[in-house]
Amino acid sequence: QNVGVIRSYAQLLLDIYHDEDTAEMLLIRADNIEEDSTQSSSASSTIEGQENTIVENNMNVNDNRKTSNVQKKKRKKKKQQDDVITEITTGSSSNSSLGLIIGGLLFAAHILAIIIYIISMVVYITQAKHFAQQVNNLKSVCDLATYCCQMSPLGLMLLVHDYEFNFQYPGSADGKAATIRRLSGVRSKLKETSADIIKVISQLYDMTSLTGPWEENSMEAYIFETGDGICTRIDGVEGQCEGFITRHQEATNNLISGFIEMAQKAHYMGNAEGDLHQFSTFHSDLAYIIFNPISPILESCKRAMVKYWEV
């Protein structure tokens, strides 16, 4: 019966584990047992012990082989997992281009960010320059309005010097402050203001392309005719008055022409030498720079300010 068990176990090793060496050894052992079957019972017991030892040894060998196979499978599976992790994190796997794609996308994102930054800076600088030019243009119009407002008071002072003092104002005789500027100061200021107006007007077409408010013929200026006439003097006596306004009329003009004409009249009054009465148009020109700056010219300046601010 023991021989049959050994032979069966040997066949099991051949069929399942393909362990030919161990099976052959068991079969040889089974043959030896059959030859020694006539020996004593003690020998039989010894043989049985040896058989059991052999079976146990074979079982231990098989267990060790199974354990080795399991460990090999675990190492193989771990290596496959490591390869997948390496491929995802570094893209270095030869079987995939995922790393190259991610790197390319990151590079493209950086290039796109740089391009957007450059475009934004260009737009910002362009808009900043445009706004600075807009403010400068508005300031120029405001400066012209300031010069315009200075003309009427200067003209009135010159008129007082003419009518009251015949351009011979002696200054304050009682030690108190003078009520008007000296004639030299008035004429100097007229000359200076007219030069400032011409300077701004000459740069107008270089500063802006918005020339509509300057060239629009919507300003109604007053043109005066003067001559000698009967008037009441300062002392209350009626008599002949030089520079008496005989009539006036409205003339449609544009803002730039109005400024140029006003500046020209103020310039010769401030720059002329000798008696201003030598100029036949002196009183009509003086009336022009007294009346027109405050009303039509300044009103047109206000419209120009609004235009430049809205652009």
Contacts in CASP RR format, 6 or more apart in sequence:
PFRMAT RR
TARGET T0000
AUTHOR 0000-0000-0000
METHOD contacts of the structure
MODEL  1
QNVGVIRSYAQLLLDIYHDEDTAEMLLIRADNIEEDSTQSSSASSTIEGQ
ENTIVENNMNVNDNRKTSNVQKKKRKKKKQQDDVITEITTGSSSNSSLGL
IIGGLLFAAHILAIIIYIISMVVYITQAKHFAQQVNNLKSVCDLATYCCQ
MSPLGLMLLVHDYEFNFQYPGSADGKAATIRRLSGVRSKLKETSADIIKV
ISQLYDMTSLTGPWEENSMEAYIFETGDGICTRIDGVEGQCEGFITRHQE
ATNNLISGFIEMAQKAHYMGNAEGDLHQFSTFHSDLAYIIFNPISPILES
CKRAMVKYWEV
2 33 0 8 1.000
2 47 0 8 1.000
2 48 0 8 1.000
2 51 0 8 1.000
3 30 0 8 1.000
3 33 0 8 1.000
3 34 0 8 1.000
4 30 0 8 1.000
5 51 0 8 1.000
6 26 0 8 1.000
6 27 0 8 1.000
6 29 0 8 1.000
6 30 0 8 1.000
6 33 0 8 1.000
6 51 0 8 1.000
7 26 0 8 1.000
7 27 0 8 1.000
7 30 0 8 1.000
9 26 0 8 1.000
9 55 0 8 1.000
9 58 0 8 1.000
10 22 0 8 1.000
10 23 0 8 1.000
10 24 0 8 1.000
10 26 0 8 1.000
10 27 0 8 1.000
10 30 0 8 1.000
11 23 0 8 1.000
13 19 0 8 1.000
13 22 0 8 1.000
13 23 0 8 1.000
13 26 0 8 1.000
13 58 0 8 1.000
14 20 0 8 1.000
14 23 0 8 1.000
17 62 0 8 1.000
17 65 0 8 1.000
19 62 0 8 1.000
22 58 0 8 1.000
22 61 0 8 1.000
26 54 0 8 1.000
26 58 0 8 1.000
29 51 0 8 1.000
29 54 0 8 1.000
33 47 0 8 1.000
33 51 0 8 1.000
36 43 0 8 1.000
36 47 0 8 1.000
37 44 0 8 1.000
83 93 0 8 1.000
86 92 0 8 1.000
86 93 0 8 1.000
87 93 0 8 1.000
87 95 0 8 1.000
87 96 0 8 1.000
87 98 0 8 1.000
87 99 0 8 1.000
88 98 0 8 1.000
90 99 0 8 1.000
91 97 0 8 1.000
91 98 0 8 1.000
91 99 0 8 1.000
91 100 0 8 1.000
91 102 0 8 1.000
92 99 0 8 1.000
133 207 0 8 1.000
133 208 0 8 1.000
134 308 0 8 1.000
134 309 0 8 1.000
134 311 0 8 1.000
136 207 0 8 1.000
137 207 0 8 1.000
137 208 0 8 1.000
137 210 0 8 1.000
137 308 0 8 1.000
138 305 0 8 1.000
138 308 0 8 1.000
138 309 0 8 1.000
140 200 0 8 1.000
140 203 0 8 1.000
140 204 0 8 1.000
140 207 0 8 1.000
141 301 0 8 1.000
141 304 0 8 1.000
141 305 0 8 1.000
141 308 0 8 1.000
142 305 0 8 1.000
143 196 0 8 1.000
143 200 0 8 1.000
144 197 0 8 1.000
144 200 0 8 1.000
144 201 0 8 1.000
144 259 0 8 1.000
144 301 0 8 1.000
145 298 0 8 1.000
145 301 0 8 1.000
145 302 0 8 1.000
145 305 0 8 1.000
147 193 0 8 1.000
147 196 0 8 1.000
147 197 0 8 1.000
147 200 0 8 1.000
148 259 0 8 1.000
148 262 0 8 1.000
148 293 0 8 1.000
148 297 0 8 1.000
148 298 0 8 1.000
148 301 0 8 1.000
149 293 0 8 1.000
149 294 0 8 1.000
149 298 0 8 1.000
150 189 0 8 1.000
150 193 0 8 1.000
151 190 0 8 1.000
151 193 0 8 1.000
151 262 0 8 1.000
151 266 0 8 1.000
151 289 0 8 1.000
151 290 0 8 1.000
151 293 0 8 1.000
152 289 0 8 1.000
152 290 0 8 1.000
152 291 0 8 1.000
152 293 0 8 1.000
152 294 0 8 1.000
154 186 0 8 1.000
154 189 0 8 1.000
154 190 0 8 1.000
154 193 0 8 1.000
154 266 0 8 1.000
154 289 0 8 1.000
155 186 0 8 1.000
155 190 0 8 1.000
155 286 0 8 1.000
155 289 0 8 1.000
155 290 0 8 1.000
156 290 0 8 1.000
157 180 0 8 1.000
157 181 0 8 1.000
157 186 0 8 1.000
158 183 0 8 1.000
158 186 0 8 1.000
158 187 0 8 1.000
158 190 0 8 1.000
158 269 0 8 1.000
158 286 0 8 1.000
159 286 0 8 1.000
159 290 0 8 1.000
160 180 0 8 1.000
161 167 0 8 1.000
161 169 0 8 1.000
161 180 0 8 1.000
161 183 0 8 1.000
161 186 0 8 1.000
162 276 0 8 1.000
162 286 0 8 1.000
163 234 0 8 1.000
164 234 0 8 1.000
167 183 0 8 1.000
167 275 0 8 1.000
167 276 0 8 1.000
169 180 0 8 1.000
169 182 0 8 1.000
169 183 0 8 1.000
171 178 0 8 1.000
171 182 0 8 1.000
172 178 0 8 1.000
180 186 0 8 1.000
181 189 0 8 1.000
187 269 0 8 1.000
187 270 0 8 1.000
187 271 0 8 1.000
188 270 0 8 1.000
190 266 0 8 1.000
190 267 0 8 1.000
190 269 0 8 1.000
190 270 0 8 1.000
191 266 0 8 1.000
191 267 0 8 1.000
191 270 0 8 1.000
191 271 0 8 1.000
193 263 0 8 1.000
193 266 0 8 1.000
194 262 0 8 1.000
194 263 0 8 1.000
194 264 0 8 1.000
194 266 0 8 1.000
194 267 0 8 1.000
194 270 0 8 1.000
195 263 0 8 1.000
195 267 0 8 1.000
197 259 0 8 1.000
197 260 0 8 1.000
197 262 0 8 1.000
197 263 0 8 1.000
198 260 0 8 1.000
198 263 0 8 1.000
198 267 0 8 1.000
201 256 0 8 1.000
201 259 0 8 1.000
201 260 0 8 1.000
201 263 0 8 1.000
204 211 0 8 1.000
204 214 0 8 1.000
204 256 0 8 1.000
205 211 0 8 1.000
208 308 0 8 1.000
210 307 0 8 1.000
210 308 0 8 1.000
210 311 0 8 1.000
212 307 0 8 1.000
213 255 0 8 1.000
213 300 0 8 1.000
213 303 0 8 1.000
213 304 0 8 1.000
213 307 0 8 1.000
213 308 0 8 1.000
214 254 0 8 1.000
214 255 0 8 1.000
214 256 0 8 1.000
214 304 0 8 1.000
215 254 0 8 1.000
215 255 0 8 1.000
215 256 0 8 1.000
216 254 0 8 1.000
216 255 0 8 1.000
217 252 0 8 1.000
217 253 0 8 1.000
217 254 0 8 1.000
218 252 0 8 1.000
218 254 0 8 1.000
218 300 0 8 1.000
219 252 0 8 1.000
219 253 0 8 1.000
219 254 0 8 1.000
219 255 0 8 1.000
219 258 0 8 1.000
219 296 0 8 1.000
219 297 0 8 1.000
219 299 0 8 1.000
219 300 0 8 1.000
220 250 0 8 1.000
220 251 0 8 1.000
220 252 0 8 1.000
220 253 0 8 1.000
220 296 0 8 1.000
221 250 0 8 1.000
221 251 0 8 1.000
221 252 0 8 1.000
221 253 0 8 1.000
221 258 0 8 1.000
221 288 0 8 1.000
221 292 0 8 1.000
221 296 0 8 1.000
221 297 0 8 1.000
222 248 0 8 1.000
222 249 0 8 1.000
222 250 0 8 1.000
222 251 0 8 1.000
222 287 0 8 1.000
222 288 0 8 1.000
222 291 0 8 1.000
222 292 0 8 1.000
222 296 0 8 1.000
223 248 0 8 1.000
223 249 0 8 1.000
223 250 0 8 1.000
223 251 0 8 1.000
223 284 0 8 1.000
223 288 0 8 1.000
224 245 0 8 1.000
224 247 0 8 1.000
224 248 0 8 1.000
224 283 0 8 1.000
224 284 0 8 1.000
224 287 0 8 1.000
224 288 0 8 1.000
224 291 0 8 1.000
225 245 0 8 1.000
225 246 0 8 1.000
225 247 0 8 1.000
225 248 0 8 1.000
225 284 0 8 1.000
226 243 0 8 1.000
226 244 0 8 1.000
226 245 0 8 1.000
226 246 0 8 1.000
226 283 0 8 1.000
226 284 0 8 1.000
226 287 0 8 1.000
227 242 0 8 1.000
227 243 0 8 1.000
227 244 0 8 1.000
227 245 0 8 1.000
227 246 0 8 1.000
227 283 0 8 1.000
228 240 0 8 1.000
228 241 0 8 1.000
228 242 0 8 1.000
228 243 0 8 1.000
228 244 0 8 1.000
229 239 0 8 1.000
229 240 0 8 1.000
229 241 0 8 1.000
229 243 0 8 1.000
229 244 0 8 1.000
229 246 0 8 1.000
230 238 0 8 1.000
230 239 0 8 1.000
230 240 0 8 1.000
230 241 0 8 1.000
230 244 0 8 1.000
231 238 0 8 1.000
231 239 0 8 1.000
231 240 0 8 1.000
231 241 0 8 1.000
231 244 0 8 1.000
232 238 0 8 1.000
232 239 0 8 1.000
233 239 0 8 1.000
233 241 0 8 1.000
242 277 0 8 1.000
242 283 0 8 1.000
243 283 0 8 1.000
245 283 0 8 1.000
245 287 0 8 1.000
248 287 0 8 1.000
253 261 0 8 1.000
255 297 0 8 1.000
255 300 0 8 1.000
255 301 0 8 1.000
255 304 0 8 1.000
258 292 0 8 1.000
258 297 0 8 1.000
259 297 0 8 1.000
261 288 0 8 1.000
262 288 0 8 1.000
262 289 0 8 1.000
262 292 0 8 1.000
262 293 0 8 1.000
262 297 0 8 1.000
265 285 0 8 1.000
265 286 0 8 1.000
265 288 0 8 1.000
265 289 0 8 1.000
266 289 0 8 1.000
268 279 0 8 1.000
268 285 0 8 1.000
269 276 0 8 1.000
269 282 0 8 1.000
269 285 0 8 1.000
269 286 0 8 1.000
272 278 0 8 1.000
272 279 0 8 1.000
276 282 0 8 1.000
279 285 0 8 1.000
END
